[in-house]
């Protein structure tokens, strides 16, 4: 089957690139590796695992660490990002580093393991729980949405009787995204609506104001709406909220003590950096640290640190969270022709495979939200990888280019 992005006749226009960046945009695209030449400005901080293992490997870990540091400096000094942090895992262990500051106008250092909102990387956690339920015969990937949520998706040609759980997780449902109707994503409305509270059904109803983008299973289009519905299905199947199932099935078993769903929390615990959102190219950086994340829900409201996120990806790709059959289903991909991607990725269930400039590919799922960006990639069944987090979400069309290049460059050197 050929997957194309073809809006249905009469469908509303897709949100602008800047608007989607402010929401839960998620496909990290790798491009050719960059030459990083800015002087190193912030020393990396080795974690105990790295010190215990030493810094030498046959790929030269020390050189990779220095290149990653210079790359973070580039992101701050050349792109105008306030602060950035990264965690790299390779054969020598795990190392974290930072660049920039934790707050504009101050010299407060960027915390090496600060709390970040990870946006759409939340979807990988939700897909993992759904696939665990599939492995327990509590849900089937070919179940329809209407089987679990009768009548919830039934407006403007959107039909839950024809959309499956698999299609929700793989973005092949044709469901429009709800972000076009969110006032919080507009600069002029942000202050007024930053604390608005949404129930999951509210977000679904916003999406259903639009016509479907294509027939279910006949195309591909990134849709956070599908994951709001997935969260609702998890609750129906288990009797518990999606965030409780993620906590009990993923967070607690892995000992991710710095990972949680925001719930009613409007800020971030310490240590953390202030978050900044640029709504329009050339516009001001708006402090977006305090806001309600109810508009993200199961599509993107998790908070974590780069160490915790690294442990999650290692456990997932290493086969510790899913049975082999379900992990195979997660990693079975279709083309994902994201309209603003520079390199074509492939979509699994809550995960993406992206080509490396040096050959091969990596697994990951980036995430953006108001003020935060994270890009990550892992190879070798999760044994090696990198997580890059930024405390500034810029509105420029190329705002991901340098970060994506950095991930590509690092992975090519450690894979």
N, C-alpha and C positions, 0 to 999 in steps of 0.2 A: 504493500500500500504506500502511496506517495502522500506525505503529509505536507500540506501547504497552509499558509496563513491567509485565509480568504474570508473577509467579513461578509456576512449574509446581506443581501440587498436590503437597504433601509436601516442597517445597523448604524448606531451612533459612531462617530469618529473615535479612534483610540485616543487615550490621554496623551498629551504631549510628552516628549522625552523628559523634560524637567519635572513634570508632575509625577510620572512613573518613578523617577529616581527618588522623589520625596516619599513615595509610598513603598510598597514591598517588592520592588523590582529585584530579580534574583539570579539572572544567568551571568555568571562570571565568565568572561571570554579571555582566553589566552591569545597573545599575539607574539610576534618575534621578540626574542630576548633583547633587552636594552643594555647598552654599555653604561655602567653607573660610575661616575667619576667625581662626585661631590665629596669634599673632605669629611671624614667621620667626625661627628659632633657629639654623639651620645654613646657612652660605652655600653656594650651589651652586658647583661647580667646572667651569668650561667646558673642554671638550676643544679641542685645536688646531683641529679642523674648525669649531667654532662661532666661535672668535675670528677665524678667517680669513674667515668669511662675514659676520661681523657679527651683531648680535642682532635686527635689524629684519626683519620680514616683514609681509606684508599682514594677517596674523593677530595680530601683536603678540607676538613670541616672548618678550620680557622679561616680559610679564604672565603668560604660560603658565608660564614658569620659576618665577615667584614663587608662583603657585597650586600648582604641583607641590610646591615646598618646603613650603608651609603644609600641604598634604595629608600629606606624610611626617611633619611634626611632629604632626599630629592622630593618625596611626596610633600614634606612640610615646606621646604624652601622654594620649590618651583611651582607647586600647585596651590599654595596658600592654605594648606591644612593646618589647623592649630596643633593637633597632637596625633601621634600614631604609635602603635605598639605591634609587636610580632612575636610569635613563638614558632620555632623551627625544631623539628624532630628528625634526627638522622641516626646513623649507626653509632655516633659518639654520644648520643643522649638527647637531652632537650635544653634549648637555650632560649631566653627571652630578651628582648631589647626594646628601646623606646626612642622617639624623636619628638621634638617640639615641647610644648608645655601643656599642663592640665587645664589652663584657663587663660584666656586672652588678657593681655596687659599685665601679666604676672610672670614670675620665673618659677612658679610652682611646678615641680617636675612631673612629667607624665608617669603614672604608676605602671610598673612593668606587668602587673596582673590586676589591672583595674576592671571594674564591672562595665560591661557593654551590653546594649540592646543588640541582638543579633538579627532582628528582622526575619527575613524569609528562611534563614537557616533553621528556624523553628519547624518548618515543614518537614525536614528530614526526621526530626524527633517524632512528629505526628505520624508520618508514613511508617516509621519503625513500629510504633504501637499498633497501627492498623494491621501490619503484616504479622505481628505477634498474634493478634486476634484471628487472622486467617489461619495461622499455624495451629491454633487451638480449636479450629472449626466453629468459631463463633461468628465469623463474618466470611463471606466469599468475595473475591475480587470482582466476580461477575454479577454480584447482587446489584440491583438497581437502587438509585437514590430513593425512589418511591417505596421500595421494600422496607426501608428503615424510617423514612421521613415522608409518609404519605401526604400529598398535597402541598408540600413546602415549595417545590420547584414546579410551578404551573402558572406561567404568565408570559405574555408576549412571544409565544412560540417556544419558550424554554420548558422542557418536559422531563421531569424526573423519572418517568417511566422508561425513558430511553437512554438514560445516562447511568453508567456503572461506577462502582467504587474505583476500579482501576483507572477509568478515564478521569475521575477527580484527581487522583494522585499523579497522573502523568500529563495533565493539562491538555487532554484531548477531548474534553467534554463539550466544547463549544460555548461554555458559559461565559458571559461577559464579566469583566472585573468590576468590583464595586467602587474602586478608588476614584473614578471620575466624578462621583457624587459626594465625595468627602470634602467638606468645607475646610477642614484642618490643613489640607494640602495646598491652600492658596495663601499667599503672604498677607493679603488684605484681611483674611478671615482667621488667620492662625490664632491670634491672641484671644479672639472672642470664642473660639471653638476648641481650644487646646485641652479643655477638661470635660468635653462632651462625653457622655457615657452611652455606649452602644451594646445592645444584646446581639448575639450571633444572628438571630432571625432578622434583626434590623438591617444588618449588612447584606444578607441574602436578598432581602426585599429591595435594597438599593440597586443591586445588580440586575434584578429582574425587571427594572424599568426599561432595560434595553433588550433588543432582540438578540437571539443567539448569533455567535460569529460564524458558525458552520454546523452542519449536522454532527451529532455525537460520533466520535471515532473517525471523522473524515478530515481532520485538520489538526493543527497544533497552535495554541495560544496560551501564554502564561496567564493563569487566573487564580488569584488568592481566594476567590469565591469558592472554588472547589475544596479548599482546605478548611474554610469555615464550615462547610457541609461535612467534611470528613470528621471534624471535631464533634459536630452534632451527632454523627453516626456512632462514634466511639462512645459518647454518653448514652445513647439509646441501647447499645449492645452490652454495656457494662454496668449501667446505673451510676456511673461516676463521671465527673467532668473530665474532658480530655487532659487538662493540666494535672489532675490527680493521677490519671493513668500514666502519663509521662513521668511524673515524680516516682510512682511506685514501681514502674517497669524498667525505667531507664536511669533516672537520676540517682535514686537510692542504691540500686545494685552496683552502679559504677563508682559510687562515692563522690559524685559531683557536688561537693558541698557549697559551691559558689554559683549554682545554676538554679533558676526558679522562674515561674510564671509571674508576671507583674501583678496580676489581680487588680486590686484597687490602688496599688502603690503608684504615685505620680513622679517620684524621683528615683535616684539610684543610691545604693548604700556606698559607703566608703570602704576601700579606696576607689575613686572613679574620677574621670575628667568631666568637665563641662562639655555638653554637646552643642553643636552649632549647625544650623540649616541655612543654606543659601537657596532661596526660592527661584530667583531669576539670575541668568548670567550677568556678572558685574554687580549684582545686588549686595546688600549688606548681609553679614553673618548674624542670624538671629539665634539667641540662646534658646535651645529647645530641650533643655535638661528635664524640666518639669512638665509633664503632660500625661494625659490618660492614654494608655495603650489598648483600651477596649476596642478601638477601631481595627486592631490587628488580630487579636484573639489567636485562634489556632493557626492562623496564617503567618504570625510573626511577633508574638509578644514576649518571647523568652529573653532572659538576661543571663549572661554567663561571663567567664573569663577565658582568655586564650588557652590557658592550661586545661581547663575543664572541657572546652570545645575540642581540643586536641585529643583528650582521652576518649571523648565520645566517638570521634571519627575512627580512632584506632580500634575501639571495641566493635563498632559497626562493621567496618571493612575486614576486621580480623575474625568475624564470625561469632562473636560473643553475645550478640543481641538477637540474632535471627537464626532459625533453623536453615540448613543449606537450601532447601526448596524455596523458602521465602526470600533468602538473600539473592538467589538466582533471579527470582521475579523482580526484586528491586533493581537489579543491575541489568535487566533486559531493557534496551533503549529503543526509542524512535527518534527521528530527526526533530530538532527543536529550532526551527527557523525564526529565532527572535529578531525582530525587525531592525534593532539597533546594534546587534552583535557584529563584531569584526571577524570572528571566527565561528563557524557553525559548531554548535554543541549538540549532544544527544541527551534526551531526557529519559531517565528511568523513573522509578516511583519515589519521588521525593529526593532525587539525586540527579546530578548531571555528570556526563563524561565529556571532557574538553580536550582537544588535541594539544600536544606540546610542540613547540617550534623545533625541538630536537628529535622528534619522533615519539611515537607512543601517545599516551593520554593520561589524564589524572581524573580522579573522582572528587566531587565537592558540591557545595551549594552555598553561594554567596548570599548576602542579605543586606538590604539597605532600609533604613527607616529615617525618621526625622532627626538628623544630626549624627547618625552612625552609619558606617559602612564596614562590612567585613567581607574579605575574599579569602578563600581557603582552597587547598588542593592536597590530595594524598595519593601516593603510589605504593606499590609493593604491599598490597593488602593492609594499608594504613600504617605500615612500619615507618614510613618516611613521609613528611609533609610539612606544610607551613600554613599558619593562620596570620593574616594581616588585618588589623582593626584600626579604623580612623574615627576620630571624634568630630569630624566635619564632613557633611554631605554637600558637595558643590553642585551647582546647576549647569555647569558647562557640559557641552555634548561629549567631550573627551574626558570626563572626570574620572573614569575608571582606567584609562589607558595605562598610566604609569604604575598603578597598583597591580593590574593584570600582568603587565610585563615583568614586574618584580616577582610575582608568584611563578610565572613561567620560567624566569631566569634561575630562580633558586631550585625549582624542581628538576630542571635539566641538569643541574650540577650535583644533585644528590640521588637521582633516580638510578 
